[in-house]
Amino acid sequence: MQNRLCLLAGFDKKNTLQDYVLYLARKLSKISDVYYFADGNFSPAELQKICPYTKYAASAPHKSYDFGSWQILINHIGWEKIMTYDEMIICNDSIYGPLSNMEDIFDYMNLRDYDFWGLTENYNSSYHLDSYFMVFKNDVLKHPKFHEFWNSIVPTSNRKTYESILTPFLTELGFSGNSYIKNYKKEDQLAYPLRLFKTSRMPFIRVNTLKHPEYNLKEPIFYIDSRIENKSGYDKHLINNHLKSDDSFYGFGVKYYAKKTTDKFKRKLSNWYPKI
């Protein structure tokens, strides 16, 4: 097995470490040394929850999104130590999973000998790999320009600023990169979680796909509830409990979606037939 480092970035508006994040960290710890940093003010007791799966866990508000958290972790670890790893993963908590064996994906991608890779690719504004999960090989880790890139991270109002430039930046340096799942249709791949899992054993589901299905999901939500657990073994309650922690969301699954739809219809009725 490769000697891997994983930088895990977190955020929760209630400064809470959700159970799905703990599960993600536990699974990542099986394949890498995990370092965690959250953009926020997490209490020591809250951070203690993730300590069994990490080498380091801390938090502080920095307004630089995931790339700011990854930058802080890089500065904490230091390039001298980072360059001793065969691979470095950057990952965030905007995903549920893993739903499948991560080592199988690493084996598949290592056979293709890319210098860096991601799980999905994005054509929004310009071509780039999605940064919720990316992997960089040792040759990339040793390159001075790669170090300069991380030194250049500053607070930004656009969470996609650095994601969109990282792939072309590395390509211009002469590194080869690709995605595990190709996006030939140039669509929002993460809007099709069932298709991705069925055809490619995609290990993750984007949180916002299920949190805001009316905008981000292109498949029937009624099928997702049972298939996630039946086909992958992933505990759907990890998703359900997280979504219910948001006061504006009813939860996950058919009965919650039905309740949300019913309540929305009731609000429309009240507007059409106001009380006299």
N, C-alpha and C positions, 0 to 999 in steps of 0.2 A: 504493500500500500504506500502511496505517495505521502511524503511529509508535508502536511498542509496547515496553513494558517487561515482562520476565518474571522473577518471583521463584521460583526453584526450590529447594525444600526437600529435604534428603536425610537418610537414616539408614541405617547398616549396622552390625550388631553386631560385625563384625570390622574396622570402620573402613577398608573397602575400597570404592573406586569401581568398581562393576561395569560391565561393557561395555554392558549395556542402558541404563544411566544416561548413559554417554558418548554413545550413539547418540541418546537422547532430547534431551540438551543440544545436540547438533549440529543436530538437526532444528529445535529451538526457536530456535536462533540464526539460522536462515534467515528467521524471521518476526518476531524481536524481539531486544532487548538483554537478554541473560540474566545474572542475578546468582545465585550459588549459595551456599547455606550449609547445612552438615550439623550435626546434633546428635550430637557425638562428638568424638573426638580423631584426626582424619585427619592423617597426616604431610604435610609440605610436598611430598614426592615424589609422594604419592598425589593431592594436590590439583592438582598440576601437570598431571595427565592431562586435567583438564577445562578448563584455562585457555585452550586454543585456541578454545573455544566460548563463553567467558564474559567479562564485563567485570570480574568480581570473583568470587573463590572462597575460602571460609574455613570453619573449623569450630570448635566449642566445645560442651561439654555444657551444656545449659540446662534440660532436663526440662520443656519447654513444647511438645513435639511440633512439628508443622508450623507452627502459628501463631506459636510462639516463634521459629522460623527466619525466617519472613516478617517478623516484627516487627524482628528484628535487621537484616535487609536494608533495611527501610524506614528505620530509624534511620541506617544507614550511607549510604544514598543521599540522604536528606533530602526532605521534601515539596516544597520549592521546585523541585527537579529533577524529581521524580515528576510534578508537575502540568503539566510541559511535554509529557508523553506523551498521545497520543490514547486509549490503552488500557493497562491493567495486567493481566497474567496472574498468578495464583498457581497453582503447580503443585507436585506432589511426586513422589517416585520410587517410589510404590506402584503404578505402572502400567507395562505394556510397550507400546511403540509409539514413534511413531505408525504405524498401519497404512494410513492414507489421507492425502490432501492436506488439511492443516490450513487452508489459505487458502480452500478451498471452504466449509468450515464457518463461518469468519469472514464470508465474503461472504453466506452464507445468514442468519446471525444479525444482521448489520448491516442487512440489508434490513428486519428486523423492529423495528429501532430501540429495543432494550431498553437500559436503563441498566447492567444487569449480567446475566450469564448463566452457566450451567454446562452441562456435557454431559448429566448425568443428575440426576434428582431423587429425593428420599428421604422416605418417610413414617414412618420409624422414630422413634417418640416424638412428633415433630411435623414438619410439612412444612418441608423446606429443600433447597437445592441441594447436591450433593456437592462438597466443596472440593478434591478432588484436581486439579481443573482448573476455575478460575473466571476470568471476565473482567469488568473494571470500566471503564466509560467515563469520560471526563474530568470530567464533571459530578459523578460520585461521588468521584473523586480530589480534587476541590477542596473538598468539603464538610467543615467543621470537625468534625462529629460522626463522620465516617468516620475522621478522624485520631485522635479520642478513643478510638474503638473499639480501634485498634491500640496506643494507649498503655496500654490497660487489660489487655493480655495478661500473665498471671502463670503460674508453674508450676502444673500441674494433674495429677491422677491419671487424668483422663478425657480421652482424645484427641479425643473428639467434642464437648467442651464448647462451644468457640467455633464450630465448624462449624454446630451446630444453632441457634445464635442469630443468625448473620450474616445469613441471608436475611430473617427477620422484622424484624431491626433496620433493614435498608435499606428494606424495604417500608414500615415505619412512618415513615420519613423522606420518603416520597413517591416513591421510585424504583421503576421497573418492572423486573421480572426474570423470567426463565423458563429452561427447560432446552431444549437442542437436541433431546433425545429425551424425549418425554412418557411418563409412567409411569401410564397409566390404570388398570392392575391393582394399583397400589400394592404392587408386589413388589420383590424385590432384583434390579434391572435388570442389575447387573454379574455375576449368576450365569448369564447367557445371552449369552456373548460372540459366538458364531457368529450368533445371531439379530440381535443389534445391528449386527454388521458387514454382514450380508446386507441388512437392511432400511434401515439409516441410515448405512452407511459409518462406523460408530463407530471412532474412531482409536486407542482404547486398550483393553487388557485388564487387569483388576485382578490384581495379583501374587497376592494371597491366593486368588483364584478357582482358580488352577492349583497354588498351593502346598499348599492344603488342599481338594482337589476333593470330598472326602467330605462337606464341610460347605457349601462355597461355589459348587459348580458344579452346575447343573441340566440340563446337556446331556451327551451321551456324550463322554467324553474321547478316545475312539478316533478321532473325526472331526477333532478340533482340530489334531492334530499336522500333518497334511498340508494342511488348508485354510488355516491361517494363512499359510503360506509360498506356497502355490499361488495363493491369491486376492489376497493383499496384497503379496507380495514381501518381507515382513518376515522377516529371518533367524531361524529358530526356534532356532538355536544360542545366540542371545543369551538366550533364555528358559532353555534347557536348562542352559547353563553357570551361570546364576545359581541355579537350583534345586539343582543339584548342589553348589553351595558351602555349602548347608545340610546338615549331617551327618545330619539326620533325614529328608531327602528323597532319593528315588532319581533324580529327574530328570523330564523331560517327554516325553510320547509313549507310544505303545502298549507298547513293550518295557519301559520303566521302570515303567509302571503295572502291567504283568503281574508284574514281579519283586517289586514291593511287595506285591501281592496274594498271591503265592506265599509270600513270607517271612512274611506275617501268618498264613497258613494253617498253615505249619510251626510257628510259635510256639504256635498253638492245639493242634496235634497233640501237641506236647511237654508241654503242660499236661494233655491228656487221658490220655496214655500216658507218664508220667514213667519215667525210667530206674530200674530196680530195683537 
